[in-house]
Amino acid sequence: MIVDCHVHIGEGVYQACKPEKLLAGMDASGVDRAVVCPVDRNLAVDNAEGNDYVLDAVARYPDRFIAFATANPWYGARAIEELRRAIQAGARGLKLHSKVQGFAISDDIVNPLIEVAGEHSLPVFVHSGTMVCAEPLQLAMLARRYPSVNFIMGHSGATDFWNDMIPGITGAENIYLDTSLNNPASIERYCDAMGPERLCFGTDFPQNTYPVELEKIQNAVPDDQQRKIVLCETILRLLGEEVG
């Protein structure tokens, strides 16, 4: 089984991807399931619209898609209310993008949303790799603040922060790494340093393609059992699903 931990669907300003386009890409490369998140505009302002879009996709393709909701922390109580609504409707994780949403990962403004995710034992996917607002060490600070919440670091700091990765998350065992945008050498280094149980296969589709991202995993993780863990087992465990 292959499960993609990081894709976007919706009609945004910089991204546009219908569920059917995603499914075609998945089917062509043998990808079984994908975590679907809202696109740029829906991350920034129209949170409810984006959440409804991914939830509708899950309702239509329940065996293929898993919904991660978003909420912009600047909306305060409205953000908390929207996140709770999306969780009740079936969202299984929280997606934050501090670059698009306008805050730094470690800023206290995000605390209330993390607390809601923690109440429901949901993983939190956080974009990283953008200086000032989305750096790996900032996520490490947040993860240490909430040790009972599991975080997935989008792009694993790629492309500019690969040097911060291993020392930065050594003391934050609740951070897991998304492989998208990383080169095979970095993926291999992270797998050797932390084990495949801390890595989740991701593509950031439609920004990247399945053949390229899957080939990187094939090259970086040659061991069959370790590759199986990266390709599906880590994300399934974070979602609370049984791993066969």
N, C-alpha and C positions, 0 to 999 in steps of 0.2 A: 504494500500500500504506500502511496505517496500523498502527503497532505501539505499543501502550501499554506504557511502561516501568515501570509501578507499579500493581499491583493486589494485593488480598489475598483468599485463599480459605481456608476452614476453618470450624470451629465454636468461636469464642472467646467471651469474656465480653461484650465490647463490639462485636464484629464477627462476623457469620455470613454466609457466602456459599459456596454450592455451585458447582462448576464449571459446571453447567448454567445457573445464574442468570447467571453472568458471560458465558457464550457467547451467551445470549439478548440481553443488553445490547450485546455486541460486534456481533452480526449485525444488530441493529436500526439500528446507526449505521455499518455498513460497516467495522468494525475487524477487521483480519485476524489479528493475533497479540497476545499479551499476556505480559508478565513476571509470573509469579505468585509471591507471597511468603506465608509463614505469617501467621496472625492473632495478635492480642495475647497470649493465653495461651501460644501456642506460641513466640512470640518471647521471652517472659520465662522460662518454666520447662520446658515440654515440647517442647524443640527437635526431638528425633528424631521425635516424633509429627507435628509440623508439617511437617518436611522430607519425611517419607514421604507426607503428604497431597498436597503440591504435586508431588512426583515421580510419584505415582500418577496425578494429573491429566494430567501430561505424557505418561505412558505411554498413557493413554486417548485423548488428543487431541494427538498429537505435532506436527501441523501448525498448531496454534493457540496452544499454551502453551510458555513457556520458564521453567524453574524456577530461582529464587534461594533458596538455603538460608540458614538462620540458625543462630547459635550464640551463647549468652550468655557473654561473656568471663569472668564470675565463676566459671564452671565449670572454668577453667584447662585442665588436660590433657584433661579430658573434652570440653571445647568444641572443642579442636583435633581430637581423635579423631572427634567427630561431624561436623565440617566436612569432614574428609578422607573420611569415609564417604559423605556426601551428594554430594561432588564425584565420587567414584568411581561413584556411582549415577546421575549425569547432571546434577547441579546446575551451572549455568553462571554463577553469581554469588553474592555474599554480601550478605545484608540485615542491617543493624544498626539498632537503634532504642534510642538511649541513654536516652531518657526512660522507656521501658518496661523496659529491661534494667538500669537503675540505674548508669550511669557517665557521665562527661563524654567527649565525642567525642575530645578531645585527650589523655585519660588514657593512660598507658603500658600499662594493663591490656589494651587492645585490640591492642597491637602483634603478639602471636603470631598472631592471626587474620588480620591484614592480611598478614603474611608468608606464610601459607599461600595466601591469595588471589593474592599476587604470584607464588608458585612456579608457579601454574597459569594465570597471565595472565588472571585473572578480574576483572571490574569489581566494585566495592564500593558498594552503595547505602546511603546513610546518611540517616536522618531528620534534618531540621533545622527550626528555627522555635520551639524551646522554650528559654526563658531558662535559664541556668546550665549545663544539660547538653547542649544541642543548638543551638549558635549557629554561624553561618557562619564566623566567624573561628576557631573551634575546629577546624572541618573543614579550613580553610586550613592550620593548623598541622600537622595530621595528614598532609595531602596533600604538604606540603613535606618531611615526614619520610620519605615513601615516594614519590618522584617517578616511579618506574616503574610505580606502580599507578594505575589510573583509578578515580576516585570520581564517583558521581552524587549530587548534593545533593538529597535529597527535599524537595519544596515550595520549594526555592530560598529558604529563610529565611522564607517566609511564615508568619504575616502580619506579625510585628513587626520583622523584621530586614532589610527591603528596602534600607535605607540602607547596610548593611554589605556588600552583595553585590558590587558592581563593584570597590570598592577592596580588599575582602577577598580576592578570588580572582584579582586581576590577576597576582600572582606565583606562582599555582598553576595552571599550564596543564593539569594532569591532573584538574581538577574540571569536571564537566559538570552542567547544571541540569535538574531535573525541573520541568515547568511547572504541576503540579497545585497548586491553592489560590491561584495567583497571578491578579491581575487583568490584563486585556489591556494596560494601560499599562506595567506592570512587565515583562511578557513582551516587549513591543515594545522597551523600553529595554535589556533584556539582549541581545536579538537584535542591536540596533544597535551595542552596545558590544563584544560578543564574537563576533558572527557566529552564524548558525544552526547551525553545526557544533558548538557547545557546548551546544545545547538539545535536550532529549529530551521528547517529548510524554508526559504521564502524567496519570492521573485520580485515583489512590488509591481506585478502585472497591472496595467499594460505598459509600464515604463520599461520593463525588461521582458525577455522572451523565455519560454520554458526550455527550448533546446540548449540555450547558452547556460542558464542557471543550473540545469540538471547536469550538464557536462562538467561544470566546475565541481559539483559535489562528487561526481564519479572520479575525478582526478585527485581531489583533495582528501577523500575518505575511501581508500581502496578496499579496506576490510568490509566484507559483506554485512556482518552483524552491526558494526559501528555505523555503516551507511544507513541501515534500516532504522536505527535509533534516530539519526538526524532527519531522515526523510519523513518519518511519521510518529515515532513513539514519543519523542519529547513533547511535541505540541499536544498530542492526545492525552498525555499524563497531566499537562497543565490545564486541560479542559475537563479533567476528572473522568475521562473515559478509560475503559479497560483496554489493555494492550495485550494482544494475543501473541 
